[in-house]
Amino acid sequence: MDTEAIATVVIVDDHPVVRDGLSAMLSAESDIAVVGEAATGAAALALIHRERPSVVLMDLLLPDMGGTEVIKRVCGASSDTSFIVLTTVAGDEDIYRAIEAGARGYLFKDMARKELVQAIRTVHKGQRYIPAQVGSRIAENLPRPDLTSREIEVLQLVAGGMRNKEIAHKLDISETTANSHVKHILEKLHASDRTEAVTAALRRGIIRL
């Protein structure tokens, strides 16, 4: 078989059983070769640099850095490596960030083996693989809430149970400014109160607990 037709794959996931399962699953495919595995973002960066795989299966939740950060660093260096996110994370903001960073595919871990193999082959050919369920998740939450980095920071503190006065002290801003940030957050998320805003932000992947 033409070596260019073979998709060389690196698997990045911090759970050994997931890596072993994926590797065993893909070993049955004659046109796919797993060339390495990594459990952390740092190990993934080193492995990708060394092996130059055509495709990386990337989990987003890693112990040292987010998978999106790994994607951003590799794709920012004009690499020929293509990324498929393979995760349990279903928030639309997580999907946006990963695709904006350079991911060419996005799959949930409950996908069928057939779909994973199809995604690898598609991305290996330079195309995108965004399943309907992922596309609809993005579409149903458009337009995206245009939260500033400061507003996301405030929202994270609100999720941690802080009141506006405590947020003001924590961020070294006035209580009036903190009140204003919270007001804008509620408006942008179309939320009637702080609890509804936090719930929506967590569901969409804007913040995490």
Buried (B, 14 or more C-beta within 10 A) or exposed (E): EEEEEBBBBBBBBBEEEBBEBBBEBBEEBEEBBBBBBBBBBBBBBEBBEEBEBBBBBBBBBBEEBBBBBBBBBBBEEEBEBBBBBBBEBBBBBBBBBBBEBBBBBBBBBEBEEEEBBBBBBBBBEEEBBBBEEBEEBBEEBEEEBEBEEEBBBBBBBBBEEBBBEBBBEBBEBEBEBBBBBBEBBBEBBEBEEBEEBBBBBBEBBBBEE
